[in-house]
Amino acid sequence: MSVSLASSLRGLRGSSRPTGQRPAFQAVLAGFEVYTPEQLQGLWDGETWLPLRWLEAWSSQTGNA
């Protein structure tokens, strides 16, 4: 996947982001504390890291794929 950080962040501004997960996602990205596996469990669906799935979806919706 060759999506730049800048284009990914531009995609985050869209209204299609999952609003229920936004606070948790922002807290993990902006936090400086150590998180337990239990705290991070909501970011995974089996072997799939959900923020990557969201970035790919937002990128494809904005034409930055």
N, C-alpha and C positions, 0 to 999 in steps of 0.2 A: 504494500500500500504506500503510495507516494503522495500523501496529503500533507501539506505544510501545516505547522502549528497555527500560523496566522489564518489560513483558510479554514481550519477546523474551528478556531475561535469565532470567526465571522459567522459560521454556521450555527454556533450556539445562540446567537441573537434571535434566531427565528422563533416563531410561536409553536413549533412542532416538538419542542423538547418536553420530556416527561416531567410535568410540573411536580408530581408527588416525590420524585427522587432528586429534584434540583437541590434542596437544602443539604441532603446527605452527600451528594456528589461534590458540591462546593466546599463543604466542611472537610472532606477527605483531601481534596486538592489544595486547599488553603491552610490546612492544619499542620502544626509542627509537633504534635504529640505522637506517641507510639500507639498504634491501634492493634487490638487483639483480632485474631481471625474471626471471632464471632461478630465483632463490630463491622468487619468488611464483608461479611457473608452476603449482604444484600447487593453487592456489586458483581456478584457472580451468578451465572445460570449454568450449573454443571462445570464444564471446562471453558465456558465462554465468559470473557470479561465484558460486562454490560456497557461500561463507558465506551469501549472500542466499537461495540455494535451501534451505540447512539451516535458517535462521531461519524461512522460510515453512513448511517441513515441520513443524518443532517447534511453531510457532504453531498450525497447523491440527490437530495431534494433541492439543494442550492446550486447544483451543477458544478460542484468543485471536485467531482470524483476523478 
